[in-house]
Structures are given as C-alpha cells and as structure tokens.
Amino acid sequence: MIVINNTDHISHFEKNIVLIPGVNDISEKQLKMLRAHGLFKKMEESETMEVKEDVKDISGYSAPKAIKAVKDTYSVPLLKEWKAIEKRKTVLVAIQEQIDTLLGIGQEKKEEDTFI
C-alpha cells in the first residue's frame, strides 16, 4: 500500500487522481503517474506531499503521530484495515471515532442541518 499525506489544505487533481487533504491510499501506477508531473515532484520535495511506500499499518508510528494520521484519513476501508492490525487502545479509539464520524454514527440531527 502506498499512502500520500497531503499536508496542503486543498485537494489536488492530476490525471484523474484526486488527493484530498490528509491521507490518500493510491496504487503504484498512480504514484508513477504523479511523480512524472513536475509540480508533484516539487510538492514532494517541500513535503507538501509526504509519500510513504509499502505501508501496511500505522503501528510503526508513535501513538500521537498514528492518531494524527487517523484523523487525517477519510477512507473507511483503510481505517478498518488499520483497526484490524492496531493494538494500542488510544489509537483504536481514534480509529473508531473517525469511522463513526465518517459514517455519521452517533450524530444527532440538528434543525439547521436539515435542508428544506
């Protein structure tokens, strides 16, 4: 698995690849396409795009760094993969909270959230 952490506050589009702010799960082929683009190379050099290749899980990160990665991840399947492997309770709680947030679990509807 290859992940790109887009530390910029905007989404980037290139060759039908969308990199949203936060952690993005991409294929080797997509990474090759991105690296062929000059702007992406500059963003990678400036660490606006942090590329991590061969990422199986976040167990190698310190707990605070793992929790930050979880909060920056918007892919429920990726979060579920991490949850299946992760052992630290604080990180597991963060993963579940992020999944719940993304799925809208436990959020009460507010009147102002209702469209007319």
C-alpha positions, -999 to +999 in steps of 0.1 A: +000+000+000+012+035-008-001+064+011+003+101+004-003+126+032-015+158+015-004+184+041-018+212+020-053+224+028-066+220-007-074+190-029-051+184-058-061+168-091-038+152-116-046+127-144-079+117-128-062+112-094-077+132-065-055+139-035-077+153-007-061+169+024-049+142+047-040+106+040-047+091+005-044+055-004-031+051-040-016+024-063+019+021-076+007+030-110-009+062-098+022+072-079+043+067-110+019+090-129+021+116-102+058+115-100+060+121-138+044+155-131+069+184-123+046+201-098+041+169-078+079+164-076+082+200-061+054+193-037+071+161-026+104+178-021+088+205+000+069+178+020+035+192+010+030+156-003+045+130+021+048+097+002+051+065+023+056+034+003+049-002+015+027+010+043+009-020+059-003-002+090+004+026+114+020+005+142+054+019+134+042+054+142+043+069+177+008+070+192+004+108+187+015+105+151-007+075+145-037+094+159-030+124+137-028+101+107-061+086+116-078+120+120-064+129+085-078+097+069-111+098+051-111+062+038-133+039+059-118+008+043-083+020+051-093+028+087-108-007+090-076-023+078-056-003+104-081-012+131-077-049+124-039-047+130-036-020+156-031-030+193-029+003+211-061+013+229-058+051+223-052+046+186-080+020+183-104+046+200-092+073+175-098+049+146-133+040+157-142+077+164-130+086+129-150+058+113-181+068+133-176+104+122-173+095+085-203+073+087-223+098+107-228+074+136-239+090+169-245+124+154-279+139+163-296+158+135-299+194+143-326+216+129-301+237+110-287+206+093-320+198+077-324+211+041-358+224+030 
